[in-house]
């Protein structure tokens, strides 16, 4: 069981600011957090949160840390779908269906704290709180758009479009970091040749959207990447 006092004020505000609870009254969120089917858990770096065969029918909110979402392709390569930061929701694919496998793998990139809302709890929230019901529908709509974009990029997008989307989904916006994959594996994950990937990276650097120094890259102009 999770009770409200286990969440810091910062964590409470993180949950309150998610798509699911946006606009909901504080009193509603406090009742949800003290429910017996709401669970607060900590994970160490490298821990698997969800995998194809090990998951719970719960909606998760990341409170602290970061998570990597991957999906294995037909060649056995792990394609990076996104990197989750505090305030991110995940787990909708495990709710309201009878599938025995989860769609992706989710791993902790660093020590992380997550609060889980069980399917039963989500059902109660949707029935009793119109604001949360509307928020959940909007969240699912956004996920559909996100997945459609991913499908387009992997099947018809240019190398620049695929790389731009990957950088937006997986890098912080203002600090230089190493790419989460070496260039050869990134090329495989984006389904393009290494030569095309290097040309795309050079093109994004020349446009001023990103800066690459050695192994580190920094997003300078996120809007330009989105336009691409």
HUVEN-V694374 format. One record per backbone hydrogen bond with DSSP energy under -0.5 kcal/mol. CO is the residue of the C=O (numbers start at 1). NH is the residue of the N-H. Records with the same first field share a line. If there is no record, write none. Layout:
# HUVEN-V694374
CO: NH  NH
This chain:
# HUVEN-V694374
3: 6
4: 7
8: 12
9: 13
10: 14
11: 15
12: 16
13: 17
15: 18
18: 22
21: 24
25: 28  29
26: 30
27: 31
28: 32
29: 33
30: 34
32: 35
35: 2  38
37: 118
38: 2
39: 41  116
41: 114
43: 112
44: 47
47: 49  108
50: 106
52: 102
54: 51
56: 58
57: 119
58: 60
59: 117
60: 90
61: 63  115
62: 87
64: 113
65: 86
66: 109  110
67: 84
68: 70  107
69: 81  82
70: 105
71: 79
73: 76
77: 73  79
79: 71  81
82: 69
84: 67
85: 88
88: 62
90: 60
91: 94
92: 95
105: 70
106: 49  50
107: 68
108: 46
112: 43
113: 63  64
114: 41
115: 61
116: 39  118
117: 59
118: 122
119: 123
120: 124
121: 125
122: 126
123: 127
124: 128
125: 129
128: 130
129: 133
130: 134
131: 135
132: 136
133: 137
134: 138
135: 139
136: 140
137: 141
138: 142
139: 143
140: 144
141: 145
142: 146
143: 147
144: 148
145: 149
146: 150
147: 151
148: 152
149: 153
150: 154
151: 155
152: 155  156  157
158: 162
159: 163
160: 164
161: 165
162: 166
163: 167
164: 168
165: 169
166: 170
167: 171
169: 83
172: 219
177: 217
182: 186
183: 187
184: 188
185: 189
186: 190
187: 191  192
188: 191
193: 197
194: 198
195: 199
196: 200
197: 201
198: 202
199: 203
200: 204
201: 205
202: 206
203: 207
204: 208  209  210
205: 208
209: 220  221
211: 218
213: 216
215: 179
216: 213
217: 177
218: 211  220
221: 225
222: 226
223: 227
224: 228
